[in-house]
């Protein structure tokens, strides 16, 4: 069974969606998902809002900024804290940005 990786930003529009799509195309044997933390924005855009089920089934959770980790802790408590890695990627990149992808290649690593 493939390990599940979850990528989170605010709206699941640019950063986390780029990450999911890029790594899904590069590592077809692995499983990736993405979501946002902002209920209102995700609903408005029709994007994925992070759920407890997503958090539970994920081996590792990558968040773009510290505020996303804080949001997850407020929503779910500390039960998933050990799974979370902060990537420190600000909300300045559009979907598919080559600069964003270069940063992701350097900061995201997968367990074997």
N, C-alpha and C positions, 0 to 999 in steps of 0.2 A: 504494500500500500504506500502510495506516494505521500511524502510529508506535505502538509498544507501551510502555505505562507499567506499572511494577510497584510495588506498595505493600506494605511489610513491617512487621510488628510481631512480637510473640513467638508468639502462638497462632493468628493469622489468624481470630480470633473477633469482635472488636469494632472496633478502630481500622482496621486495614488492610481488613477486609471492608466496613466502612461506606464507606471511601474508594472502593474498587472499585465498589461498588453505586451510590453517589451519582454519581460522575463518569460511569459507564456510562449512567446515565439522563439525564444532562445533555448529554453529548457522544457521541451514537450513532455518529458517523463515526470515532471514535477507539477504540483498543483498550486495555483495562485488565485487570489481573490482580492478585491479592493472594496473600500467603503469610506463613507464620510461620517463625521461626528455631529454635523449641524442638521438637526431634524428639519427645520424650516427650509433650508436651502436644498437639501436632498429631496424633499418632497416636491418642491417647486421645479427642480431640474429633472426629476424622475430618476435619480441616481440611487445607489445602494446606501442605506443607512446601516451603520454597524449594529450587529445584534449579539446577544449573549451566545447564541449558537455558533456564530462565526468565530467568536473569541475562544469558545471551548474547543472547537475542532481544529484550530490553528496551532501548529507546532511553534511558530514564531510570528510575532506581530511587529511590523515596522511602522512607526508613526513619523510623520514629516517634521513635527515641531513638538516642543514640550507641552504646549497648550492642548495637543491631542491626547497626550498621556494623562494630563490632568482631567480632561473630559471623560476619558475611559474610566479613570478612578472614581469620578463622581457618579458615573452611571452604573458601574459594576463592582465598586469597592476595590480592594487590593488583591483579589483572587487571581488576576491575570498579570500582575506586576512583573513577575519573573520572565514572562514571555516577551515583554516589550523592549524594543530598541528604538531610540530616538535618532533619526537621520540628520536632523538640523538642516532641513531644506526649506527655505522661506517660500512664501506664496508669490513668486515672481515669474514662474515658468508656465507656459501654455502647454496644452496637450501635445505630446510628441516632440517636445523641444530636444534638440540634439545636445544642448548643454546639460539639460536635466538628465538625459540618458547617460552621458559621460560621468556625471556625479554619482548616479545610481550604481554604475559599474564598479566604482571605487568604494562605495560605502556599504553595499549590500553583499552579504556572504551567506552561503547556504551550507547547512550541515550535510555531511555525506552519509 
